[in-house]
Amino acid sequence: MSTSTTSIDDASSSVADFAPKDLAEQMQQASMQASQLLKSLSHPDRLLLLCQLTQGEYCVSELESLVGVGQPSLSQQLGILRKDALVTTRREGKQIYYSIASDDAWQCYICCMNAFVPKLTASLLA
């Protein structure tokens, strides 16, 4: 079994292999993805829903009582999260259960909560 090591010179040359145009294109694509994620999370009710979903999978009626958002708004906000692939659903009989589907959404949520509610973040990560 052979092992591969990368020297500092090797790492420097691999970074140098990226032309500024390639790097600019990658940064533009990453910026677009980040912007879309932040747009998806820009509504307070969607952040509340995401917060609740960090605790596990819930059906719509459970989310309604836990988050305190009325049914019409709840359905609208869940629809946006679902359309943007931040949550996933499964059906069990007449109930639809929601859970977090996006690691990016989870990471963005943790970052926001760490900035605004550090004690909550510590308890979520424990």
N, CA, C and O atoms as a Tinker XYZ file with bonds, in Angstrom:
   504  protein
     1  N      0.852000   -1.160000    0.000000    73     2
     2  CA     0.000000    0.000000    0.000000    64     1     3
     3  C      0.897000    1.221000    0.000000    63     2     4     5
     4  O      1.777000    1.341000    0.852000    81     3
     5  N      0.690000    2.118000   -0.931000    73     3     6
     6  CA     1.508000    3.317000   -0.993000    64     5     7
     7  C      0.730000    4.488000   -0.423000    63     6     8     9
     8  O     -0.495000    4.562000   -0.517000    81     7
     9  N      1.474000    5.385000    0.163000    73     7    10
    10  CA     0.844000    6.589000    0.692000    64     9    11
    11  C      1.319000    7.766000   -0.115000    63    10    12    13
    12  O      2.449000    7.784000   -0.604000    81    11
    13  N      0.472000    8.728000   -0.252000    73    11    14
    14  CA     0.791000    9.913000   -1.018000    64    13    15
    15  C      0.877000   11.095000   -0.074000    63    14    16    17
    16  O     -0.008000   11.317000    0.752000    81    15
    17  N      1.943000   11.842000   -0.209000    73    15    18
    18  CA     2.066000   13.052000    0.596000    64    17    19
    19  C      2.140000   14.239000   -0.334000    63    18    20    21
    20  O      2.641000   14.140000   -1.455000    81    19
    21  N      1.648000   15.337000    0.129000    73    19    22
    22  CA     1.660000   16.555000   -0.658000    64    21    23
    23  C      2.562000   17.556000    0.034000    63    22    24    25
    24  O      2.352000   17.905000    1.195000    81    23
    25  N      3.564000   18.011000   -0.690000    73    23    26
    26  CA     4.454000   19.010000   -0.114000    64    25    27
    27  C      3.849000   20.390000   -0.292000    63    26    28    29
    28  O      2.873000   20.569000   -1.020000    81    27
    29  N      4.437000   21.349000    0.379000    73    27    30
    30  CA     3.965000   22.732000    0.244000    64    29    31
    31  C      4.110000   23.188000   -1.193000    63    30    32    33
    32  O      3.246000   23.897000   -1.709000    81    31
    33  N      5.213000   22.784000   -1.858000    73    31    34
    34  CA     5.407000   23.170000   -3.252000    64    33    35
    35  C      4.314000   22.587000   -4.141000    63    34    36    37
    36  O      3.826000   23.260000   -5.049000    81    35
    37  N      3.923000   21.317000   -3.880000    73    35    38
    38  CA     2.846000   20.694000   -4.650000    64    37    39
    39  C      1.540000   21.440000   -4.449000    63    38    40    41
    40  O      0.820000   21.696000   -5.414000    81    39
    41  N      1.222000   21.791000   -3.211000    73    39    42
    42  CA    -0.016000   22.507000   -2.916000    64    41    43
    43  C     -0.017000   23.868000   -3.581000    63    42    44    45
    44  O     -1.043000   24.298000   -4.109000    81    43
    45  N      1.116000   24.550000   -3.565000    73    43    46
    46  CA     1.203000   25.867000   -4.193000    64    45    47
    47  C      0.994000   25.762000   -5.689000    63    46    48    49
    48  O      0.313000   26.598000   -6.283000    81    47
    49  N      1.574000   24.738000   -6.306000    73    47    50
    50  CA     1.415000   24.611000   -7.747000    64    49    51
    51  C     -0.015000   24.251000   -8.115000    63    50    52    53
    52  O     -0.495000   24.676000   -9.166000    81    51
    53  N     -0.721000   23.470000   -7.271000    73    51    54
    54  CA    -2.103000   23.134000   -7.602000    64    53    55
    55  C     -3.003000   24.358000   -7.493000    63    54    56    57
    56  O     -3.943000   24.501000   -8.275000    81    55
    57  N     -2.733000   25.239000   -6.542000    73    55    58
    58  CA    -3.495000   26.485000   -6.446000    64    57    59
    59  C     -3.189000   27.361000   -7.641000    63    58    60    61
    60  O     -4.078000   28.012000   -8.190000    81    59
    61  N     -1.922000   27.375000   -8.047000    73    59    62
    62  CA    -1.521000   28.193000   -9.183000    64    61    63
    63  C     -2.128000   27.684000  -10.487000    63    62    64    65
    64  O     -2.236000   28.438000  -11.454000    81    63
    65  N     -2.525000   26.408000  -10.522000    73    63    66
    66  CA    -3.133000   25.847000  -11.728000    64    65    67
    67  C     -4.487000   26.470000  -12.039000    63    66    68    69
    68  O     -4.942000   26.411000  -13.181000    81    67
    69  N     -5.141000   27.070000  -11.039000    73    67    70
    70  CA    -6.425000   27.715000  -11.270000    64    69    71
    71  C     -6.191000   29.077000  -11.897000    63    70    72    73
    72  O     -5.568000   29.952000  -11.296000    81    71
    73  N     -6.686000   29.246000  -13.090000    73    71    74
    74  CA    -6.603000   30.549000  -13.728000    64    73    75
    75  C     -7.572000   31.493000  -13.030000    63    74    76    77
    76  O     -8.603000   31.051000  -12.524000    81    75
    77  N     -7.262000   32.775000  -12.993000    73    75    78
    78  CA    -8.175000   33.730000  -12.347000    64    77    79
    79  C     -9.601000   33.641000  -12.882000    63    78    80    81
    80  O    -10.561000   33.833000  -12.136000    81    79
    81  N     -9.738000   33.350000  -14.174000    73    79    82
    82  CA   -11.075000   33.239000  -14.755000    64    81    83
    83  C    -11.833000   32.065000  -14.140000    63    82    84    85
    84  O    -13.015000   32.189000  -13.820000    81    83
    85  N    -11.153000   30.914000  -13.973000    73    83    86
    86  CA   -11.787000   29.747000  -13.364000    64    85    87
    87  C    -12.206000   30.046000  -11.931000    63    86    88    89
    88  O    -13.309000   29.698000  -11.510000    81    87
    89  N    -11.319000   30.690000  -11.190000    73    87    90
    90  CA   -11.614000   31.034000   -9.808000    64    89    91
    91  C    -12.790000   32.002000   -9.743000    63    90    92    93
    92  O    -13.663000   31.861000   -8.886000    81    91
    93  N    -12.818000   32.971000  -10.632000    73    91    94
    94  CA   -13.921000   33.939000  -10.662000    64    93    95
    95  C    -15.241000   33.245000  -10.974000    63    94    96    97
    96  O    -16.271000   33.572000  -10.386000    81    95
    97  N    -15.210000   32.292000  -11.893000    73    95    98
    98  CA   -16.430000   31.554000  -12.235000    64    97    99
    99  C    -16.904000   30.715000  -11.054000    63    98   100   101
   100  O    -18.103000   30.644000  -10.781000    81    99
   101  N    -15.965000   30.079000  -10.354000    73    99   102
   102  CA   -16.332000   29.279000   -9.181000    64   101   103
   103  C    -16.907000   30.166000   -8.084000    63   102   104   105
   104  O    -17.894000   29.807000   -7.441000    81   103
   105  N    -16.296000   31.310000   -7.875000    73   103   106
   106  CA   -16.790000   32.238000   -6.853000    64   105   107
   107  C    -18.173000   32.770000   -7.228000    63   106   108   109
   108  O    -19.032000   32.932000   -6.362000    81   107
   109  N    -18.386000   33.038000   -8.501000    73   107   110
   110  CA   -19.695000   33.516000   -8.944000    64   109   111
   111  C    -20.755000   32.444000   -8.718000    63   110   112   113
   112  O    -21.851000   32.747000   -8.245000    81   111
   113  N    -20.443000   31.204000   -9.048000    73   111   114
   114  CA   -21.395000   30.112000   -8.844000    64   113   115
   115  C    -21.682000   29.924000   -7.356000    63   114   116   117
   116  O    -22.837000   29.755000   -6.966000    81   115
   117  N    -20.645000   29.952000   -6.528000    73   115   118
   118  CA   -20.833000   29.803000   -5.081000    64   117   119
   119  C    -21.659000   30.959000   -4.519000    63   118   120   121
   120  O    -22.502000   30.757000   -3.645000    81   119
   121  N    -21.419000   32.157000   -5.017000    73   119   122
   122  CA   -22.188000   33.324000   -4.562000    64   121   123
   123  C    -23.658000   33.199000   -4.922000    63   122   124   125
   124  O    -24.531000   33.567000   -4.136000    81   123
   125  N    -23.928000   32.680000   -6.108000    73   123   126
   126  CA   -25.322000   32.490000   -6.526000    64   125   127
   127  C    -26.005000   31.459000   -5.636000    63   126   128   129
   128  O    -27.149000   31.658000   -5.228000    81   127
   129  N    -25.321000   30.363000   -5.331000    73   127   130
   130  CA   -25.894000   29.329000   -4.470000    64   129   131
   131  C    -26.132000   29.862000   -3.062000    63   130   132   133
   132  O    -27.181000   29.610000   -2.470000    81   131
   133  N    -25.169000   30.593000   -2.530000    73   131   134
   134  CA   -25.321000   31.166000   -1.186000    64   133   135
   135  C    -26.461000   32.169000   -1.157000    63   134   136   137
   136  O    -27.237000   32.206000   -0.203000    81   135
   137  N    -26.561000   32.978000   -2.197000    73   135   138
   138  CA   -27.631000   33.971000   -2.274000    64   137   139
   139  C    -29.003000   33.301000   -2.299000    63   138   140   141
   140  O    -29.929000   33.766000   -1.633000    81   139
   141  N    -29.143000   32.218000   -3.057000    73   139   142
   142  CA   -30.418000   31.500000   -3.121000    64   141   143
   143  C    -30.764000   30.885000   -1.772000    63   142   144   145
   144  O    -31.920000   30.926000   -1.350000    81   143
   145  N    -29.777000   30.318000   -1.094000    73   143   146
   146  CA   -30.013000   29.734000    0.224000    64   145   147
   147  C    -30.460000   30.806000    1.210000    63   146   148   149
   148  O    -31.422000   30.611000    1.953000    81   147
   149  N    -29.764000   31.933000    1.215000    73   147   150
   150  CA   -30.133000   33.017000    2.132000    64   149   151
   151  C    -31.516000   33.569000    1.808000    63   150   152   153
   152  O    -32.272000   33.928000    2.711000    81   151
   153  N    -31.846000   33.636000    0.526000    73   151   154
   154  CA   -33.185000   34.082000    0.130000    64   153   155
   155  C    -34.243000   33.104000    0.646000    63   154   156   157
   156  O    -35.297000   33.515000    1.131000    81   155
   157  N    -33.951000   31.819000    0.538000    73   155   158
   158  CA   -34.895000   30.801000    1.011000    64   157   159
   159  C    -35.126000   30.896000    2.511000    63   158   160   161
   160  O    -36.215000   30.586000    2.993000    81   159
   161  N    -34.116000   31.318000    3.247000    73   159   162
   162  CA   -34.207000   31.392000    4.708000    64   161   163
   163  C    -34.546000   32.793000    5.211000    63   162   164   165
   164  O    -34.507000   33.042000    6.416000    81   163
   165  N    -34.877000   33.703000    4.308000    73   163   166
   166  CA   -35.033000   35.109000    4.688000    64   165   167
   167  C    -36.349000   35.450000    5.380000    63   166   168   169
   168  O    -36.519000   36.586000    5.822000    81   167
   169  N    -37.270000   34.525000    5.488000    73   167   170
   170  CA   -38.556000   34.786000    6.151000    64   169   171
   171  C    -38.506000   34.247000    7.581000    63   170   172   173
   172  O    -38.073000   33.114000    7.791000    81   171
   173  N    -38.940000   35.034000    8.564000    73   171   174
   174  CA   -38.888000   34.575000    9.965000    64   173   175
   175  C    -39.605000   33.247000   10.211000    63   174   176   177
   176  O    -39.125000   32.424000   10.989000    81   175
   177  N    -40.743000   33.031000    9.560000    73   175   178
   178  CA   -41.464000   31.765000    9.758000    64   177   179
   179  C    -40.668000   30.579000    9.222000    63   178   180   181
   180  O    -40.701000   29.496000    9.806000    81   179
   181  N    -39.954000   30.776000    8.112000    73   179   182
   182  CA   -39.136000   29.686000    7.572000    64   181   183
   183  C    -37.982000   29.374000    8.518000    63   182   184   185
   184  O    -37.619000   28.210000    8.691000    81   183
   185  N    -37.409000   30.394000    9.124000    73   183   186
   186  CA   -36.351000   30.149000   10.111000    64   185   187
   187  C    -36.901000   29.417000   11.329000    63   186   188   189
   188  O    -36.251000   28.514000   11.856000    81   187
   189  N    -38.094000   29.800000   11.778000    73   187   190
   190  CA   -38.718000   29.096000   12.908000    64   189   191
   191  C    -38.981000   27.632000   12.569000    63   190   192   193
   192  O    -38.739000   26.745000   13.387000    81   191
   193  N    -39.472000   27.389000   11.373000    73   191   194
   194  CA   -39.730000   26.011000   10.943000    64   193   195
   195  C    -38.433000   25.212000   10.890000    63   194   196   197
   196  O    -38.374000   24.075000   11.358000    81   195
   197  N    -37.411000   25.808000   10.322000    73   195   198
   198  CA   -36.127000   25.125000   10.254000    64   197   199
   199  C    -35.595000   24.836000   11.654000    63   198   200   201
   200  O    -35.058000   23.759000   11.911000    81   199
   201  N    -35.747000   25.799000   12.550000    73   199   202
   202  CA   -35.327000   25.606000   13.942000    64   201   203
   203  C    -36.033000   24.397000   14.547000    63   202   204   205
   204  O    -35.394000   23.555000   15.177000    81   203
   205  N    -37.334000   24.310000   14.360000    73   203   206
   206  CA   -38.091000   23.187000   14.914000    64   205   207
   207  C    -37.669000   21.872000   14.274000    63   206   208   209
   208  O    -37.582000   20.846000   14.948000    81   207
   209  N    -37.407000   21.907000   12.976000    73   207   210
   210  CA   -37.031000   20.682000   12.269000    64   209   211
   211  C    -35.633000   20.192000   12.638000    63   210   212   213
   212  O    -35.285000   19.049000   12.341000    81   211
   213  N    -34.830000   21.034000   13.279000    73   211   214
   214  CA   -33.538000   20.549000   13.775000    64   213   215
   215  C    -33.735000   19.535000   14.893000    63   214   216   217
   216  O    -32.826000   18.771000   15.216000    81   215
   217  N    -34.932000   19.533000   15.483000    73   215   218
   218  CA   -35.233000   18.608000   16.577000    64   217   219
   219  C    -35.772000   17.271000   16.077000    63   218   220   221
   220  O    -35.949000   16.339000   16.861000    81   219
   221  N    -36.033000   17.175000   14.772000    73   219   222
   222  CA   -36.521000   15.921000   14.213000    64   221   223
   223  C    -37.604000   16.143000   13.174000    63   222   224   225
   224  O    -37.839000   17.262000   12.720000    81   223
   225  N    -38.248000   15.062000   12.816000    73   223   226
   226  CA   -39.296000   15.052000   11.797000    64   225   227
   227  C    -40.643000   15.367000   12.445000    63   226   228   229
   228  O    -40.958000   14.861000   13.522000    81   227
   229  N    -41.434000   16.208000   11.777000    73   227   230
   230  CA   -42.747000   16.584000   12.304000    64   229   231
   231  C    -43.768000   16.638000   11.176000    63   230   232   233
   232  O    -43.437000   16.942000   10.030000    81   231
   233  N    -45.020000   16.335000   11.525000    73   231   234
   234  CA   -46.110000   16.504000   10.568000    64   233   235
   235  C    -46.599000   17.952000   10.660000    63   234   236   237
   236  O    -46.241000   18.678000   11.586000    81   235
   237  N    -47.411000   18.356000    9.702000    73   235   238
   238  CA   -47.865000   19.737000    9.603000    64   237   239
   239  C    -48.609000   20.174000   10.857000    63   238   240   241
   240  O    -48.373000   21.274000   11.357000    81   239
   241  N    -49.501000   19.339000   11.374000    73   239   242
   242  CA   -50.272000   19.742000   12.559000    64   241   243
   243  C    -49.368000   19.926000   13.776000    63   242   244   245
   244  O    -49.604000   20.815000   14.593000    81   243
   245  N    -48.338000   19.097000   13.901000    73   243   246
   246  CA   -47.381000   19.264000   15.002000    64   245   247
   247  C    -46.613000   20.574000   14.846000    63   246   248   249
   248  O    -46.427000   21.312000   15.814000    81   247
   249  N    -46.173000   20.855000   13.630000    73   247   250
   250  CA   -45.445000   22.098000   13.387000    64   249   251
   251  C    -46.319000   23.311000   13.678000    63   250   252   253
   252  O    -45.852000   24.306000   14.233000    81   251
   253  N    -47.580000   23.221000   13.302000    73   251   254
   254  CA   -48.505000   24.335000   13.533000    64   253   255
   255  C    -48.583000   24.670000   15.020000    63   254   256   257
   256  O    -48.512000   25.841000   15.392000    81   255
   257  N    -48.726000   23.667000   15.864000    73   255   258
   258  CA   -48.846000   23.934000   17.301000    64   257   259
   259  C    -47.497000   24.295000   17.929000    63   258   260   261
   260  O    -47.452000   25.124000   18.837000    81   259
   261  N    -46.420000   23.703000   17.474000    73   259   262
   262  CA   -45.106000   23.970000   18.060000    64   261   263
   263  C    -44.554000   25.346000   17.690000    63   262   264   265
   264  O    -43.955000   26.028000   18.521000    81   263
   265  N    -44.761000   25.740000   16.452000    73   263   266
   266  CA   -44.179000   26.985000   15.957000    64   265   267
   267  C    -45.132000   28.165000   16.135000    63   266   268   269
   268  O    -44.698000   29.313000   16.229000    81   267
   269  N    -46.433000   27.874000   16.179000    73   267   270
   270  CA   -47.406000   28.944000   16.359000    64   269   271
   271  C    -47.700000   29.731000   15.098000    63   270   272   273
   272  O    -48.111000   30.889000   15.164000    81   271
   273  N    -47.492000   29.112000   13.959000    73   271   274
   274  CA   -47.795000   29.738000   12.674000    64   273   275
   275  C    -49.082000   29.122000   12.161000    63   274   276   277
   276  O    -49.239000   27.901000   12.181000    81   275
   277  N    -50.012000   29.962000   11.697000    73   275   278
   278  CA   -51.292000   29.474000   11.196000    64   277   279
   279  C    -51.148000   28.617000    9.949000    63   278   280   281
   280  O    -50.173000   28.733000    9.207000    81   279
   281  N    -52.136000   27.754000    9.731000    73   279   282
   282  CA   -52.108000   26.780000    8.643000    64   281   283
   283  C    -51.817000   27.392000    7.267000    63   282   284   285
   284  O    -50.947000   26.878000    6.564000    81   283
   285  N    -52.502000   28.465000    6.847000    73   283   286
   286  CA   -52.224000   28.971000    5.491000    64   285   287
   287  C    -50.766000   29.412000    5.308000    63   286   288   289
   288  O    -50.124000   29.058000    4.319000    81   287
   289  N    -50.256000   30.181000    6.262000    73   287   290
   290  CA   -48.868000   30.647000    6.174000    64   289   291
   291  C    -47.896000   29.482000    6.314000    63   290   292   293
   292  O    -46.880000   29.427000    5.621000    81   291
   293  N    -48.207000   28.558000    7.208000    73   291   294
   294  CA   -47.359000   27.384000    7.423000    64   293   295
   295  C    -47.205000   26.595000    6.127000    63   294   296   297
   296  O    -46.092000   26.237000    5.744000    81   295
   297  N    -48.307000   26.327000    5.463000    73   295   298
   298  CA   -48.262000   25.574000    4.204000    64   297   299
   299  C    -47.460000   26.319000    3.144000    63   298   300   301
   300  O    -46.690000   25.714000    2.398000    81   299
   301  N    -47.644000   27.629000    3.083000    73   299   302
   302  CA   -46.912000   28.436000    2.106000    64   301   303
   303  C    -45.403000   28.374000    2.373000    63   302   304   305
   304  O    -44.614000   28.175000    1.450000    81   303
   305  N    -45.012000   28.544000    3.623000    73   303   306
   306  CA   -43.587000   28.552000    3.961000    64   305   307
   307  C    -42.961000   27.167000    3.793000    63   306   308   309
   308  O    -41.831000   27.054000    3.318000    81   307
   309  N    -43.678000   26.124000    4.173000    73   307   310
   310  CA   -43.172000   24.764000    3.953000    64   309   311
   311  C    -43.034000   24.470000    2.464000    63   310   312   313
   312  O    -42.094000   23.794000    2.044000    81   311
   313  N    -43.964000   24.975000    1.672000    73   311   314
   314  CA   -43.892000   24.802000    0.222000    64   313   315
   315  C    -42.639000   25.431000   -0.365000    63   314   316   317
   316  O    -42.004000   24.857000   -1.250000    81   315
   317  N    -42.286000   26.600000    0.125000    73   315   318
   318  CA   -41.071000   27.273000   -0.351000    64   317   319
   319  C    -39.834000   26.478000    0.056000    63   318   320   321
   320  O    -38.930000   26.269000   -0.753000    81   319
   321  N    -39.796000   26.038000    1.304000    73   319   322
   322  CA   -38.657000   25.233000    1.764000    64   321   323
   323  C    -38.535000   23.933000    0.964000    63   322   324   325
   324  O    -37.434000   23.477000    0.657000    81   323
   325  N    -39.678000   23.357000    0.638000    73   323   326
   326  CA   -39.684000   22.106000   -0.138000    64   325   327
   327  C    -39.235000   22.363000   -1.572000    63   326   328   329
   328  O    -38.428000   21.610000   -2.116000    81   327
   329  N    -39.755000   23.424000   -2.183000    73   327   330
   330  CA   -39.390000   23.776000   -3.560000    64   329   331
   331  C    -37.891000   24.028000   -3.675000    63   330   332   333
   332  O    -37.265000   23.661000   -4.669000    81   331
   333  N    -37.329000   24.651000   -2.657000    73   331   334
   334  CA   -35.904000   24.969000   -2.661000    64   333   335
   335  C    -35.041000   23.815000   -2.145000    63   334   336   337
   336  O    -33.839000   23.980000   -1.936000    81   335
   337  N    -35.654000   22.653000   -1.942000    73   335   338
   338  CA   -34.965000   21.412000   -1.532000    64   337   339
   339  C    -34.251000   21.539000   -0.187000    63   338   340   341
   340  O    -33.211000   20.918000    0.032000    81   339
   341  N    -34.815000   22.349000    0.711000    73   339   342
   342  CA   -34.243000   22.484000    2.050000    64   341   343
   343  C    -34.882000   21.511000    3.021000    63   342   344   345
   344  O    -34.290000   21.167000    4.044000    81   343
   345  N    -36.092000   21.065000    2.702000    73   343   346
   346  CA   -36.761000   20.046000    3.507000    64   345   347
   347  C    -37.217000   18.929000    2.585000    63   346   348   349
   348  O    -37.386000   19.114000    1.380000    81   347
   349  N    -37.406000   17.781000    3.180000    73   347   350
   350  CA   -37.929000   16.636000    2.449000    64   349   351
   351  C    -39.201000   16.177000    3.149000    63   350   352   353
   352  O    -39.420000   16.473000    4.323000    81   351
   353  N    -40.025000   15.458000    2.420000    73   351   354
   354  CA   -41.289000   14.998000    2.993000    64   353   355
   355  C    -41.431000   13.497000    2.811000    63   354   356   357
   356  O    -40.815000   12.882000    1.940000    81   355
   357  N    -42.261000   12.942000    3.663000    73   355   358
   358  CA   -42.711000   11.563000    3.478000    64   357   359
   359  C    -44.167000   11.526000    3.922000    63   358   360   361
   360  O    -44.573000   12.232000    4.846000    81   359
   361  N    -44.927000   10.700000    3.256000    73   359   362
   362  CA   -46.351000   10.580000    3.560000    64   361   363
   363  C    -46.593000    9.307000    4.349000    63   362   364   365
   364  O    -46.065000    8.241000    4.032000    81   363
   365  N    -47.402000    9.447000    5.382000    73   363   366
   366  CA   -47.842000    8.296000    6.173000    64   365   367
   367  C    -49.346000    8.456000    6.358000    63   366   368   369
   368  O    -49.803000    9.241000    7.188000    81   367
   369  N    -50.101000    7.704000    5.578000    73   367   370
   370  CA   -51.553000    7.873000    5.589000    64   369   371
   371  C    -51.914000    9.253000    5.074000    63   370   372   373
   372  O    -51.521000    9.630000    3.970000    81   371
   373  N    -52.662000   10.009000    5.869000    73   371   374
   374  CA   -53.044000   11.366000    5.477000    64   373   375
   375  C    -52.028000   12.417000    5.925000    63   374   376   377
   376  O    -52.116000   13.580000    5.532000    81   375
   377  N    -51.076000   12.007000    6.739000    73   375   378
   378  CA   -50.095000   12.952000    7.287000    64   377   379
   379  C    -48.870000   13.084000    6.374000    63   378   380   381
   380  O    -48.406000   12.106000    5.788000    81   379
   381  N    -48.362000   14.309000    6.268000    73   379   382
   382  CA   -47.106000   14.563000    5.575000    64   381   383
   383  C    -46.096000   15.006000    6.627000    63   382   384   385
   384  O    -46.331000   15.956000    7.374000    81   383
   385  N    -44.981000   14.309000    6.671000    73   383   386
   386  CA   -43.926000   14.603000    7.641000    64   385   387
   387  C    -42.781000   15.333000    6.950000    63   386   388   389
   388  O    -42.382000   14.983000    5.840000    81   387
   389  N    -42.263000   16.353000    7.627000    73   387   390
   390  CA   -41.175000   17.172000    7.101000    64   389   391
   391  C    -39.908000   16.956000    7.917000    63   390   392   393
   392  O    -39.959000   16.752000    9.130000    81   391
   393  N    -38.769000   17.003000    7.228000    73   391   394
   394  CA   -37.469000   16.953000    7.893000    64   393   395
   395  C    -36.473000   17.761000    7.059000    63   394   396   397
   396  O    -36.702000   18.030000    5.880000    81   395
   397  N    -35.376000   18.136000    7.690000    73   395   398
   398  CA   -34.348000   18.908000    6.989000    64   397   399
   399  C    -33.662000   18.008000    5.969000    63   398   400   401
   400  O    -33.275000   16.881000    6.280000    81   399
   401  N    -33.518000   18.519000    4.748000    73   399   402
   402  CA   -32.918000   17.734000    3.674000    64   401   403
   403  C    -31.570000   18.286000    3.231000    63   402   404   405
   404  O    -30.814000   17.598000    2.546000    81   403
   405  N    -31.268000   19.504000    3.609000    73   403   406
   406  CA   -30.088000   20.181000    3.089000    64   405   407
   407  C    -29.056000   20.429000    4.180000    63   406   408   409
   408  O    -29.331000   21.097000    5.177000    81   407
   409  N    -27.865000   19.881000    3.974000    73   407   410
   410  CA   -26.776000   20.151000    4.908000    64   409   411
   411  C    -26.400000   21.633000    4.876000    63   410   412   413
   412  O    -26.025000   22.208000    5.898000    81   411
   413  N    -26.505000   22.247000    3.690000    73   411   414
   414  CA   -26.219000   23.680000    3.585000    64   413   415
   415  C    -27.182000   24.491000    4.443000    63   414   416   417
   416  O    -26.772000   25.442000    5.109000    81   415
   417  N    -28.457000   24.120000    4.428000    73   415   418
   418  CA   -29.446000   24.825000    5.252000    64   417   419
   419  C    -29.122000   24.646000    6.727000    63   418   420   421
   420  O    -29.214000   25.592000    7.509000    81   419
   421  N    -28.744000   23.432000    7.103000    73   419   422
   422  CA   -28.388000   23.157000    8.497000    64   421   423
   423  C    -27.200000   24.023000    8.912000    63   422   424   425
   424  O    -27.231000   24.651000    9.970000    81   423
   425  N    -26.155000   24.059000    8.086000    73   423   426
   426  CA   -24.964000   24.842000    8.406000    64   425   427
   427  C    -25.266000   26.338000    8.467000    63   426   428   429
   428  O    -24.767000   27.037000    9.349000    81   427
   429  N    -26.070000   26.824000    7.545000    73   427   430
   430  CA   -26.449000   28.240000    7.545000    64   429   431
   431  C    -27.264000   28.570000    8.791000    63   430   432   433
   432  O    -27.074000   29.619000    9.407000    81   431
   433  N    -28.160000   27.680000    9.151000    73   431   434
   434  CA   -28.975000   27.877000   10.351000    64   433   435
   435  C    -28.086000   27.949000   11.595000    63   434   436   437
   436  O    -28.251000   28.847000   12.421000    81   435
   437  N    -27.151000   27.017000   11.731000    73   435   438
   438  CA   -26.245000   27.000000   12.881000    64   437   439
   439  C    -25.443000   28.301000   12.932000    63   438   440   441
   440  O    -25.257000   28.876000   14.005000    81   439
   441  N    -24.976000   28.758000   11.792000    73   439   442
   442  CA   -24.214000   30.005000   11.733000    64   441   443
   443  C    -25.063000   31.186000   12.213000    63   442   444   445
   444  O    -24.596000   32.005000   13.004000    81   443
   445  N    -26.293000   31.274000   11.740000    73   443   446
   446  CA   -27.195000   32.360000   12.152000    64   445   447
   447  C    -27.505000   32.285000   13.636000    63   446   448   449
   448  O    -27.456000   33.295000   14.338000    81   447
   449  N    -27.819000   31.107000   14.106000    73   447   450
   450  CA   -28.149000   30.966000   15.523000    64   449   451
   451  C    -26.934000   31.248000   16.405000    63   450   452   453
   452  O    -27.067000   31.829000   17.481000    81   451
   453  N    -25.757000   30.838000   15.951000    73   451   454
   454  CA   -24.544000   31.107000   16.715000    64   453   455
   455  C    -24.302000   32.611000   16.827000    63   454   456   457
   456  O    -23.834000   33.098000   17.856000    81   455
   457  N    -24.623000   33.334000   15.770000    73   455   458
   458  CA   -24.436000   34.782000   15.779000    64   457   459
   459  C    -25.469000   35.489000   16.648000    63   458   460   461
   460  O    -25.153000   36.483000   17.302000    81   459
   461  N    -26.703000   34.982000   16.660000    73   459   462
   462  CA   -27.785000   35.694000   17.335000    64   461   463
   463  C    -28.223000   35.070000   18.654000    63   462   464   465
   464  O    -28.713000   35.772000   19.539000    81   463
   465  N    -28.053000   33.756000   18.794000    73   463   466
   466  CA   -28.491000   33.065000   20.009000    64   465   467
   467  C    -27.453000   31.997000   20.375000    63   466   468   469
   468  O    -27.728000   30.805000   20.240000    81   467
   469  N    -26.269000   32.406000   20.835000    73   467   470
   470  CA   -25.190000   31.435000   21.079000    64   469   471
   471  C    -25.546000   30.314000   22.052000    63   470   472   473
   472  O    -25.106000   29.182000   21.852000    81   471
   473  N    -26.317000   30.586000   23.086000    73   471   474
   474  CA   -26.661000   29.537000   24.051000    64   473   475
   475  C    -27.532000   28.464000   23.405000    63   474   476   477
   476  O    -27.396000   27.282000   23.722000    81   475
   477  N    -28.422000   28.866000   22.505000    73   475   478
   478  CA   -29.262000   27.898000   21.803000    64   477   479
   479  C    -28.400000   26.995000   20.928000    63   478   480   481
   480  O    -28.602000   25.782000   20.895000    81   479
   481  N    -27.450000   27.579000   20.230000    73   479   482
   482  CA   -26.575000   26.796000   19.367000    64   481   483
   483  C    -25.804000   25.766000   20.169000    63   482   484   485
   484  O    -25.676000   24.618000   19.743000    81   483
   485  N    -25.293000   26.156000   21.311000    73   483   486
   486  CA   -24.537000   25.224000   22.154000    64   485   487
   487  C    -25.404000   24.043000   22.568000    63   486   488   489
   488  O    -24.927000   22.908000   22.600000    81   487
   489  N    -26.668000   24.294000   22.883000    73   487   490
   490  CA   -27.551000   23.198000   23.289000    64   489   491
   491  C    -27.908000   22.302000   22.104000    63   490   492   493
   492  O    -28.089000   21.097000   22.282000    81   491
   493  N    -28.013000   22.865000   20.901000    73   491   494
   494  CA   -28.319000   22.060000   19.717000    64   493   495
   495  C    -27.158000   21.145000   19.358000    63   494   496   497
   496  O    -27.365000   20.022000   18.897000    81   495
   497  N    -25.946000   21.621000   19.567000    73   495   498
   498  CA   -24.772000   20.848000   19.184000    64   497   499
   499  C    -24.345000   19.854000   20.250000    63   498   500   501
   500  O    -23.482000   19.012000   20.003000    81   499
   501  N    -24.942000   19.943000   21.439000    73   499   502
   502  CA   -24.553000   19.050000   22.543000    64   501   503
   503  C    -25.071000   17.649000   22.333000    63   502   504
   504  O    -24.835000   16.772000   23.165000    81   503
